[in-house]
Amino acid sequence: MTVQTAESVDASAESGQDLKFQLIDKALKKFQYQQDALIEVLHSAQETFGHLDEDVLDYVSRQLQLPPSWVYGVATFYNFFSLDPQGDHVCVVCMGTACYVKGAGEIVSALEEEFSVKSGATTEDGKLTVHSARCLGNCSLAPMLTLDSEVLGHETPATTIAAIKAKAILTADQEETK
């Protein structure tokens, strides 16, 4: 794995050699390099890279002329952002009061057991990342979760496992047809 220095990241972005950094540059230009566009730029960066590693955070920090600690603080505060690579499928289980009382803890335990993954981690094969969130704001659907950004409500351990396995089967079928 090659570690990029701040200078090499800037050089690759400026020389046009790295399409991903060009996409971040496009977002920066769209928001006119305004510091208050940090969250939107981080969203674009995560969409492009799949996660926000140190090189990306440093690049955004320099381009928006913000302290690295500020950019890192925003990236770690919001549940949407991830500093680590995510699996092919991402399941976020709401652990807010309503969801927890209605069984969210059992859902997380079942996922950990079924897929041999701890909450906050990715399976060894890179297929599934499981997260928990303080609250996803859909208490009427408790217990609820998101699976690849799709909202699923009134979940049980069994329905959640079935939904994840169905997604994995669909992905495998799509790869076979390529």
Phi and psi in degrees as GROMACS dihedral restraints (atoms count N, CA, C in turn):
[ dihedral_restraints ]
;  ai    aj    ak    al  type     phi  dphi    fc
    3     4     5     6     1   -91.7    20    10
    4     5     6     7     1   128.3    20    10
    6     7     8     9     1   -94.9    20    10
    7     8     9    10     1   126.9    20    10
    9    10    11    12     1   -92.2    20    10
   10    11    12    13     1   136.8    20    10
   12    13    14    15     1   -83.6    20    10
   13    14    15    16     1   168.3    20    10
   15    16    17    18     1   -57.2    20    10
   16    17    18    19     1   -39.9    20    10
   18    19    20    21     1   -67.0    20    10
   19    20    21    22     1   -40.4    20    10
   21    22    23    24     1   -70.2    20    10
   22    23    24    25     1   -33.6    20    10
   24    25    26    27     1   -64.5    20    10
   25    26    27    28     1   -47.4    20    10
   27    28    29    30     1   -61.1    20    10
   28    29    30    31     1   -43.6    20    10
   30    31    32    33     1   -63.4    20    10
   31    32    33    34     1   -43.8    20    10
   33    34    35    36     1   -67.6    20    10
   34    35    36    37     1   -35.2    20    10
   36    37    38    39     1   -70.6    20    10
   37    38    39    40     1   -44.4    20    10
   39    40    41    42     1   -70.0    20    10
   40    41    42    43     1   -34.0    20    10
   42    43    44    45     1   -81.5    20    10
   43    44    45    46     1    -7.6    20    10
   45    46    47    48     1    82.0    20    10
   46    47    48    49     1     8.5    20    10
   48    49    50    51     1   -76.3    20    10
   49    50    51    52     1   -21.6    20    10
   51    52    53    54     1  -118.4    20    10
   52    53    54    55     1   104.0    20    10
   54    55    56    57     1   -58.8    20    10
   55    56    57    58     1   -35.1    20    10
   57    58    59    60     1   -64.8    20    10
   58    59    60    61     1   -42.2    20    10
   60    61    62    63     1   -69.6    20    10
   61    62    63    64     1   -28.5    20    10
   63    64    65    66     1   -64.2    20    10
   64    65    66    67     1   -35.8    20    10
   66    67    68    69     1   -68.6    20    10
   67    68    69    70     1   -35.6    20    10
   69    70    71    72     1   -65.7    20    10
   70    71    72    73     1   -42.7    20    10
   72    73    74    75     1   -57.9    20    10
   73    74    75    76     1   -38.8    20    10
   75    76    77    78     1   -62.1    20    10
   76    77    78    79     1   -43.1    20    10
   78    79    80    81     1   -65.2    20    10
   79    80    81    82     1   -41.5    20    10
   81    82    83    84     1   -60.4    20    10
   82    83    84    85     1   -43.2    20    10
   84    85    86    87     1   -65.9    20    10
   85    86    87    88     1   -40.7    20    10
   87    88    89    90     1   -56.9    20    10
   88    89    90    91     1   -39.9    20    10
   90    91    92    93     1   -96.6    20    10
   91    92    93    94     1    13.1    20    10
   93    94    95    96     1    54.5    20    10
   94    95    96    97     1    36.5    20    10
   96    97    98    99     1    55.0    20    10
   97    98    99   100     1    26.6    20    10
   99   100   101   102     1   -78.4    20    10
  100   101   102   103     1   133.8    20    10
  102   103   104   105     1   -62.0    20    10
  103   104   105   106     1   -31.9    20    10
  105   106   107   108     1   -74.5    20    10
  106   107   108   109     1     1.2    20    10
  108   109   110   111     1   -97.0    20    10
  109   110   111   112     1    14.0    20    10
  111   112   113   114     1   -53.2    20    10
  112   113   114   115     1   -48.4    20    10
  114   115   116   117     1   -62.9    20    10
  115   116   117   118     1   -42.9    20    10
  117   118   119   120     1   -63.8    20    10
  118   119   120   121     1   -39.6    20    10
  120   121   122   123     1   -67.0    20    10
  121   122   123   124     1   -41.2    20    10
  123   124   125   126     1   -64.4    20    10
  124   125   126   127     1   -37.6    20    10
  126   127   128   129     1   -59.7    20    10
  127   128   129   130     1   -46.6    20    10
  129   130   131   132     1   -61.9    20    10
  130   131   132   133     1   -42.5    20    10
  132   133   134   135     1   -64.0    20    10
  133   134   135   136     1   -43.5    20    10
  135   136   137   138     1   -67.6    20    10
  136   137   138   139     1   -38.0    20    10
  138   139   140   141     1   -61.6    20    10
  139   140   141   142     1   -36.5    20    10
  141   142   143   144     1   -75.7    20    10
  142   143   144   145     1   -46.9    20    10
  144   145   146   147     1   -94.6    20    10
  145   146   147   148     1   -18.6    20    10
  147   148   149   150     1    90.6    20    10
  148   149   150   151     1   -19.2    20    10
  150   151   152   153     1  -164.2    20    10
  151   152   153   154     1   172.1    20    10
  153   154   155   156     1  -112.7    20    10
  154   155   156   157     1    95.5    20    10
  156   157   158   159     1   -85.9    20    10
  157   158   159   160     1   177.4    20    10
  159   160   161   162     1   -60.0    20    10
  160   161   162   163     1   -40.3    20    10
  162   163   164   165     1   -61.9    20    10
  163   164   165   166     1   -42.0    20    10
  165   166   167   168     1   -67.6    20    10
  166   167   168   169     1   -44.7    20    10
  168   169   170   171     1   -62.7    20    10
  169   170   171   172     1   -41.1    20    10
  171   172   173   174     1   -63.9    20    10
  172   173   174   175     1   -41.6    20    10
  174   175   176   177     1   -62.4    20    10
  175   176   177   178     1   -47.2    20    10
  177   178   179   180     1   -63.0    20    10
  178   179   180   181     1   -41.1    20    10
  180   181   182   183     1   -57.4    20    10
  181   182   183   184     1   -48.4    20    10
  183   184   185   186     1   -66.2    20    10
  184   185   186   187     1   -42.4    20    10
  186   187   188   189     1   -67.6    20    10
  187   188   189   190     1   -34.8    20    10
  189   190   191   192     1   -93.7    20    10
  190   191   192   193     1     0.0    20    10
  192   193   194   195     1    54.4    20    10
  193   194   195   196     1    49.2    20    10
  195   196   197   198     1  -116.5    20    10
  196   197   198   199     1   150.4    20    10
  198   199   200   201     1   -61.7    20    10
  199   200   201   202     1   139.3    20    10
  201   202   203   204     1   -54.4    20    10
  202   203   204   205     1   -34.9    20    10
  204   205   206   207     1   -64.4    20    10
  205   206   207   208     1   -33.3    20    10
  207   208   209   210     1   -68.4    20    10
  208   209   210   211     1   -47.0    20    10
  210   211   212   213     1   -63.9    20    10
  211   212   213   214     1   -44.4    20    10
  213   214   215   216     1   -62.5    20    10
  214   215   216   217     1   -41.7    20    10
  216   217   218   219     1   -60.3    20    10
  217   218   219   220     1   -43.3    20    10
  219   220   221   222     1   -66.6    20    10
  220   221   222   223     1   -43.1    20    10
  222   223   224   225     1   -64.4    20    10
  223   224   225   226     1   -31.7    20    10
  225   226   227   228     1   -91.3    20    10
  226   227   228   229     1   -18.5    20    10
  228   229   230   231     1   -74.2    20    10
  229   230   231   232     1   -42.8    20    10
  231   232   233   234     1   -87.1    20    10
  232   233   234   235     1   131.3    20    10
  234   235   236   237     1   -61.7    20    10
  235   236   237   238     1   -28.0    20    10
  237   238   239   240     1   -64.8    20    10
  238   239   240   241     1   -32.9    20    10
  240   241   242   243     1   -83.9    20    10
  241   242   243   244     1   145.2    20    10
  243   244   245   246     1  -130.8    20    10
  244   245   246   247     1   134.0    20    10
  246   247   248   249     1   -89.4    20    10
  247   248   249   250     1    -9.8    20    10
  249   250   251   252     1  -117.1    20    10
  250   251   252   253     1   152.6    20    10
  252   253   254   255     1   -58.4    20    10
  253   254   255   256     1   142.5    20    10
  255   256   257   258     1  -100.7    20    10
  256   257   258   259     1   160.9    20    10
  258   259   260   261     1   -74.3    20    10
  259   260   261   262     1   175.2    20    10
  261   262   263   264     1   -59.2    20    10
  262   263   264   265     1   -33.0    20    10
  264   265   266   267     1  -125.8    20    10
  265   266   267   268     1   140.7    20    10
  267   268   269   270     1  -124.6    20    10
  268   269   270   271     1   123.5    20    10
  270   271   272   273     1  -113.8    20    10
  271   272   273   274     1   122.3    20    10
  273   274   275   276     1  -116.2    20    10
  274   275   276   277     1   114.5    20    10
  276   277   278   279     1   -96.4    20    10
  277   278   279   280     1   127.1    20    10
  279   280   281   282     1   -72.5    20    10
  280   281   282   283     1   131.0    20    10
  282   283   284   285     1  -115.6    20    10
  283   284   285   286     1    20.1    20    10
  285   286   287   288     1   -61.4    20    10
  286   287   288   289     1   168.1    20    10
  288   289   290   291     1   -54.6    20    10
  289   290   291   292     1   -50.9    20    10
  291   292   293   294     1   -61.0    20    10
  292   293   294   295     1   -44.5    20    10
  294   295   296   297     1   -68.0    20    10
  295   296   297   298     1   -41.7    20    10
  297   298   299   300     1   -63.5    20    10
  298   299   300   301     1   -44.4    20    10
  300   301   302   303     1   -62.5    20    10
  301   302   303   304     1   -32.4    20    10
  303   304   305   306     1   -92.9    20    10
  304   305   306   307     1     9.8    20    10
  306   307   308   309     1   115.2    20    10
  307   308   309   310     1    15.0    20    10
  309   310   311   312     1   -61.8    20    10
  310   311   312   313     1   -35.3    20    10
  312   313   314   315     1   -61.9    20    10
  313   314   315   316     1   -38.7    20    10
  315   316   317   318     1   -67.6    20    10
  316   317   318   319     1   -34.6    20    10
  318   319   320   321     1   -63.9    20    10
  319   320   321   322     1   -47.7    20    10
  321   322   323   324     1   -60.8    20    10
  322   323   324   325     1   -45.3    20    10
  324   325   326   327     1   -60.0    20    10
  325   326   327   328     1   -41.8    20    10
  327   328   329   330     1   -65.3    20    10
  328   329   330   331     1   -40.3    20    10
  330   331   332   333     1   -65.2    20    10
  331   332   333   334     1   -42.7    20    10
  333   334   335   336     1   -60.6    20    10
  334   335   336   337     1   -41.9    20    10
  336   337   338   339     1   -72.8    20    10
  337   338   339   340     1   -47.1    20    10
  339   340   341   342     1   -64.9    20    10
  340   341   342   343     1   -40.8    20    10
  342   343   344   345     1  -109.4    20    10
  343   344   345   346     1     7.4    20    10
  345   346   347   348     1    51.0    20    10
  346   347   348   349     1    53.1    20    10
  348   349   350   351     1  -142.7    20    10
  349   350   351   352     1   140.3    20    10
  351   352   353   354     1   -88.0    20    10
  352   353   354   355     1   151.1    20    10
  354   355   356   357     1   -59.1    20    10
  355   356   357   358     1   132.4    20    10
  357   358   359   360     1    94.4    20    10
  358   359   360   361     1     4.1    20    10
  360   361   362   363     1  -129.9    20    10
  361   362   363   364     1   174.9    20    10
  363   364   365   366     1  -118.1    20    10
  364   365   366   367     1   144.1    20    10
  366   367   368   369     1   -60.6    20    10
  367   368   369   370     1   156.3    20    10
  369   370   371   372     1   -59.2    20    10
  370   371   372   373     1   -32.9    20    10
  372   373   374   375     1   -81.8    20    10
  373   374   375   376     1    -2.4    20    10
  375   376   377   378     1    75.5    20    10
  376   377   378   379     1    14.2    20    10
  378   379   380   381     1   -84.8    20    10
  379   380   381   382     1   -32.6    20    10
  381   382   383   384     1  -139.2    20    10
  382   383   384   385     1   133.1    20    10
  384   385   386   387     1  -114.7    20    10
  385   386   387   388     1   132.5    20    10
  387   388   389   390     1  -115.4    20    10
  388   389   390   391     1   128.5    20    10
  390   391   392   393     1  -128.6    20    10
  391   392   393   394     1   159.9    20    10
  393   394   395   396     1  -120.8    20    10
  394   395   396   397     1   152.2    20    10
  396   397   398   399     1  -128.3    20    10
  397   398   399   400     1   150.2    20    10
  399   400   401   402     1   -59.7    20    10
  400   401   402   403     1   -44.7    20    10
  402   403   404   405     1  -163.8    20    10
  403   404   405   406     1   133.0    20    10
  405   406   407   408     1  -102.4    20    10
  406   407   408   409     1     0.2    20    10
  408   409   410   411     1    78.2    20    10
  409   410   411   412     1    22.3    20    10
  411   412   413   414     1  -127.3    20    10
  412   413   414   415     1    57.4    20    10
  414   415   416   417     1   -58.5    20    10
  415   416   417   418     1   -29.3    20    10
  417   418   419   420     1   -67.7    20    10
  418   419   420   421     1   -15.6    20    10
  420   421   422   423     1   -99.3    20    10
  421   422   423   424     1     9.1    20    10
  423   424   425   426     1   -58.7    20    10
  424   425   426   427     1   140.6    20    10
  426   427   428   429     1   -77.1    20    10
  427   428   429   430     1   137.6    20    10
  429   430   431   432     1  -126.4    20    10
  430   431   432   433     1   164.1    20    10
  432   433   434   435     1  -156.0    20    10
  433   434   435   436     1   170.5    20    10
  435   436   437   438     1  -117.1    20    10
  436   437   438   439     1   141.3    20    10
  438   439   440   441     1  -126.9    20    10
  439   440   441   442     1   111.3    20    10
  441   442   443   444     1    52.4    20    10
  442   443   444   445     1    45.0    20    10
  444   445   446   447     1    71.3    20    10
  445   446   447   448     1     1.7    20    10
  447   448   449   450     1   -89.7    20    10
  448   449   450   451     1   129.0    20    10
  450   451   452   453     1   -80.6    20    10
  451   452   453   454     1   128.0    20    10
  453   454   455   456     1  -121.8    20    10
  454   455   456   457     1   127.8    20    10
  456   457   458   459     1  -117.0    20    10
  457   458   459   460     1   163.8    20    10
  459   460   461   462     1    53.0    20    10
  460   461   462   463     1    46.1    20    10
  462   463   464   465     1   -80.9    20    10
  463   464   465   466     1   158.3    20    10
  465   466   467   468     1  -128.6    20    10
  466   467   468   469     1   167.7    20    10
  468   469   470   471     1   -55.8    20    10
  469   470   471   472     1   -42.7    20    10
  471   472   473   474     1   -66.7    20    10
  472   473   474   475     1   -43.1    20    10
  474   475   476   477     1   -69.0    20    10
  475   476   477   478     1   -33.3    20    10
  477   478   479   480     1   -68.1    20    10
  478   479   480   481     1   -46.4    20    10
  480   481   482   483     1   -61.0    20    10
  481   482   483   484     1   -41.9    20    10
  483   484   485   486     1   -63.4    20    10
  484   485   486   487     1   -40.9    20    10
  486   487   488   489     1   -64.9    20    10
  487   488   489   490     1   -40.6    20    10
  489   490   491   492     1   -66.7    20    10
  490   491   492   493     1   -44.4    20    10
  492   493   494   495     1   -63.9    20    10
  493   494   495   496     1   -37.0    20    10
  495   496   497   498     1   -64.3    20    10
  496   497   498   499     1   -41.4    20    10
  498   499   500   501     1   -62.2    20    10
  499   500   501   502     1   -42.5    20    10
  501   502   503   504     1   -64.4    20    10
  502   503   504   505     1   -38.9    20    10
  504   505   506   507     1   -66.4    20    10
  505   506   507   508     1   -43.0    20    10
  507   508   509   510     1   -61.6    20    10
  508   509   510   511     1   -41.6    20    10
  510   511   512   513     1   -64.0    20    10
  511   512   513   514     1   -43.5    20    10
  513   514   515   516     1   -63.1    20    10
  514   515   516   517     1   -40.3    20    10
  516   517   518   519     1   -63.5    20    10
  517   518   519   520     1   -39.7    20    10
  519   520   521   522     1   -65.0    20    10
  520   521   522   523     1   -38.9    20    10
  522   523   524   525     1   -68.2    20    10
  523   524   525   526     1   -35.1    20    10
  525   526   527   528     1   -67.5    20    10
  526   527   528   529     1   -30.3    20    10
  528   529   530   531     1   -82.3    20    10
  529   530   531   532     1    -7.4    20    10
